[in-house]
Amino acid sequence: MMANKEVVVQKYGGTSVATPERIGRVADYIAKVAEDKNIVVVISAMGEETDRLLRLAKEVYGGEPPKGELDKLLVTGEDQSAPLLTLAIMRRGRTATSLDSRAIGLVCDPKGRVKGVRDVSKIKMLLDQEQVVIITGYQGIVEETGEVSTLGRGGSEITTVALAAALGVGRCEVYSDVDGIYATDPRIVPAKRFDKISYEQLVPLAGAGGGKLMARSVKLAEKLGVEIKVLLSPSFGQTTGGTLVCSGSTLEKMEGLETQAGIAVRELRLIKVSNIPHEPGMANQIFEAISDIVIRDVVQPPPKDQAEISLLCLPEYSSIILSRLHGVKESGAAGEIKPSDPLIVAGLTLVDTLMEDESGYLARITRALARIKVNIEMLFSSGIAISVVVKEESYTKATQALAEEFGLLA
């Protein structure tokens, strides 16, 4: 019965269930764990299914589809994977049931921000029957309208954290294609793996594209007091080790000088807009045109007669931004602006919780990159993070140099 067994909330990403064979390995692992524990599983869509559906929607619509209809399409990825995993678990002799977000009352606002899990009674009833419960991730129900909504990229992690809190479970497990969170991308350099990492450090690291978790889910976990254990999925090998994401504070450490620097590496696009008239309202014409798109960073050097603005964005947004900028140019609303073609670059973000109190970080970063003759295209800092942008061909040796400088290599 549920009262006699520990409840474990697990999440498996798309790569873990990308093929029938991988689904089978996950099912083997869950069936084994379910011998001693009550298991609730949050599942993502198989492999690249969400991306495939998004491309299909754009092709059929001829552009960016309206959110309402697009969300109805995108959630079908999880609607498929949840029953498939359920069937695989049943094949292994365990009883299992899949539920969607409506069945557990996972409600959100119109932008996909979770407001709560209103009803876990059905989950508890199924656990009392010693069933494995599979929940569709990434989807919620807009409380005001009852319509389905996606929770944003990586939204299955949000589902997992919210569900763990609603069930009164203080920890959840996230299974991915790597065995924890590394000081930097282990595919680029042989980096250290963290045994533990604090919410405080992981939020900016995840926000810059590192750490394997979504920044929103880490913020929610900290708010709700849910620890996250990041583990290697059984789809890829033996599940051992891992990284625990937690408060990071202990009575023994207090404010002791203990640091775990980390570097996030992310592919970006750099678009420069030049020949902007140095007049009130000209920059606004540009930013109004792209106001619905997430811009990672903006740099505007001190203007002379004409101003220049540098925009950093994720690769998937570059074509639509460029199209909007050309629309502004053709309208003449901001004069004869000149948008550049997107330049492929890499953003490297160093995060260290001691950065606010310790000096010398900028000098060490620029010295390490100067030593290997890598030019910095952009540089900016905020709080406990410093970011540099380098050309695509330089990112590997730049990552190596910074990892060596800050002692992040295994």
Secondary structure, 3 states (H helix, E strand, C coil): CHHHCCEEEEEECHHHHCCHHHHHHHHHHHHHHCCCCEEEEEECCCCCHHHHHHHHHHHHHCCCCCHHHHHHHHCHHHHHHHHHHHHHHHHCCCCEEEECHHHHCEEECCCCCEEEECCCHHHHHHHHCCCEEEEECCEEEECCCCCEEECCCCHHHHHHHHHHHHCCCCEEEEEECCCCCECCCCCCCCECECCEEEHHHHHHHHHCCCCCCCHHHHHHHHHHCCEEEEEECCCCCCCCCCEEEECCCCCCCCCCCCCCCEEEEEEEEEEEEEEEECCCCHHHHHHHHCCCCCCCEEECCCCCCEEEEEEEECHHHHHHHHHHHHHHHHHCCCCCCEECCCEEEEEEEEECCCCCCCCCHHHHHHHHHHHCCCCCCEEEEECCEEEEEEEHHHHHHHHHHHHHHCCCEC
